[in-house]
Amino acid sequence: QVQLVQSGAEVKKPGSSVKVSCKASGGTFSNYAISWVRQAPGQGLEWMGKIFPVFGTLNYAQKFQGRVTITADKSRVTSYMELSSLRSEDTAVYYCARVVFGMDVWGQGTTVTVSS
Amino acid sequence: DIQMTQSPSSLSASVGDRVTITCQASQDIRNYLNWYQHKPGKAPKLLIFDASNLETGVPSRFSGSGSGTDFSLTISSLDPDDFATYYCQQYDNLPAGGIITFGPGTTVDIK
């Protein structure tokens, strides 16, 4: 059974970038996409974008276009989400999730804190 | 972009109550609608996919219905473990493409 394991918490300065990783253990990147979702304090779930590693297709939410980059390394079975030009409003828990019929397997979440 | 609304935004209920949450899409999304349960400090959990299909391992007290623009999630008899926030989520043409949108969420708490 695939598990998604994310990198650890980050503290970043405004204006900098953060890169979060998501490794699929117990499986490969076959026949599913990886989505990235975040939840800011007191807010709901917000979809950021997804990648289909086998085909290399990408979709981004309009809100994050130009600021987020999602990639996948098939050999390492790892997806990455990089968010640039960080501001305080980007403080959130960031999740990766496998997308088959819905997002059925989730990473444990990575807390990113943006503070000067 | 497709917009999703949910109602109510929150509700208070007792163990054993029947609870229904509704979700509306701004345009026809056929049955491309999933439901999640989210508890503080945990990752979200998929409950229902494709509007009415129960995810493996999810208790049968959860059910989903609807198509087009109007959907609902029903918990037939609320369990203490069900107090959480519930989100609907639409998608198009998974898995090869498309944009995903979550609804704003419905918080179910103890009356």
Interface residues (C-beta under 8 A of the other chain):
Chain A: N31 Y32 A33 S35 V37 Q39 G44 L45 E46 W47 K50 F52 F55 T57 N59 A61 Q62 Y95 A97 V99 V100 F101 G102 M103 D104 W106 G107 Q108 G109
Chain B: D1 N34 Y36 H38 A43 P44 K45 L46 I48 F49 D50 N53 E55 T85 Y87 Q89 L94 P95 A96 G97 G98 I99 I100 T101 F102 G103 P104 G105
